[in-house]
Amino acid sequence: MDTAWRRGAVAAVLVLAASLTSATWSMHVDDGDANLYTVVARNMAEQGTWLDPSYLPDVYPEFREHLPFGLWPQVAVIRWVGEGALGPLNALWTLATVVLVGWLGLRLCGAPAGLLAMLVLAASETFVVYGGRARLDPLLVLLATLAAAPVLLDGRSSRALLWAAVAGAGAALIKGPFGLLPIVAAGAARGLVTRSVRPFLVGGTAAVLAALPVTGFLLWDRAAGDGSWWRGYAERQLLASAMGARADGKLSFWYPFRSIAGRFWPGLPLVLLGGWMAARREQGEPAPERQGLRIVALFSLFVLLGLCLPARKLWNHTLVAYPGLALLAGAAAAPWVERLLTTARRKRVAVGALMGLALLAAVFSAAGLSRYVAPPPCVASREFAPEFDALAPGTRVPVVAAAPAWILIASLAGERRLAGQPLDTLSALEGHEARLALVEARVLPGAPPTGWHEVRRARDWVLLMRER
């Protein structure tokens, strides 16, 4: 593809990615993780507790589920700009990842593969829908991919080792082992394809060096601090997740592959095609593009296999595999697209269609039309909104449910600054000082507890008000 048309196509893909990522900003989305991290970052910004994050008075008053460092950019943007900038900040990380994948594809498999990898990643619903929200994943995926890049491309020099270690350290400070996995996978993939021991050594050494900052922080906390990070993160998060001691998450060994099969669309068929192409035997020495195809195929496979190792698994953990899968899909589609676009006229038509799609997505996002396809917001923001509008920030709201309603509690905290209190029995409401309470309908088959009366019901929830 000619340089001019390629530049136009790259610009169109970036506009498409930016439009799809920003479309969620006009939607009311009850994203439990995004609201939780917003509240934690808000508390850190308002209280100046950079190393001592907290969530709610009755839920993680000492938040140690994740290290604080991944939240620091969000804390900074809240302090300097405001919470409204959290979406654009994370969208910036997502767009940078799309650009990085395009550059990696160009270097490994050629320009068409890089462009198509960008398009596959930008069109992946899970990647772009969650890429513009206040989560830890967008920055994690960017840094983890950045750490793997020098090993995928080189895997032999001290410069590759240094860059992989620095970027990997940043990724590990966000989500520990998930930031290190792509470096190890990259070294193993390049080492096997090139039949060289050096990439194994560079990838492994870079991963060890990248782990030093987070390891040092945890050891310092255990020896000289209060030990809360060691107990809360190292033991109750990392070790418990590895051993399956936590009740949340999935325990199936192959769950990462199932997650990819259900979420990595429309790129999954191209991923399967790329795997088949990489496994084929050809006579003679492989061309650079074919070597690159095999590297990204093994890289993707090793990342997914690594994600299978912890006993506890979550779907968002697989996001670190998305860039490699996009590279594999782009490399698989490139030969077919090149054979299709053999004339200048066909290239113009293809790029024009891509630009039209990007423009349509931009209009859709700018007009806020995505709110019409979003699921309905939680009952506290719709049916029960008038009552909750009258509550002052920081008010405690009991939420009684058979299982903790974490998404609803996070929405109350993130959107309304209310302190949800998870309860599992109605008896806990008797004598409670709260003015309003949310009760799951199946928990309230009869009359409300003493001192409370029912206001209304909506979508399996009951709003109770304390009698004056």
Secondary structure, 3 states (H helix, E strand, C coil): CCHHHHHHHHHHHHHHHHHHHHHHHHCCCCCHHHHHHHHHHHHHHHHCCCCCCCCECCECCCCCCCCCHHHHHHHHHHHHCCHHHHHHHHHHHHHHHHHHHHHHHHHHHCHHHHHHHHHHHHHCHHHHHHHCCCCCHHHHHHHHHHHHHHHHHCCCCHHHHHHHHHHHHHHHHHHCHHHHHHHHHHHHHHHHHHCCCHHHHHHHHHHHHHHHHHHHHHHHHHHCCCCHHHHHHHHHHHHHHHHCCCCCCECCCCHHHHHHHHHCCCCHHHHHHHHHHHHCCCCCCCCHHHHHHHHHHHHHHHHHHHHCCCCCECHHHHHHHHHHHHHHHHHHHHHHHHHHCCCHHHHHHHHHHHHHHHHHHHHHHHCCHHHHCCCCCCHHHCCCHHHHHCCCCCCEEEEECCCCCHHHHHHHHHHHCCEEEEECCHHHHCCCCCCEEEEEHHHCCCCCCCCEEEEEEECCEEEEEECC
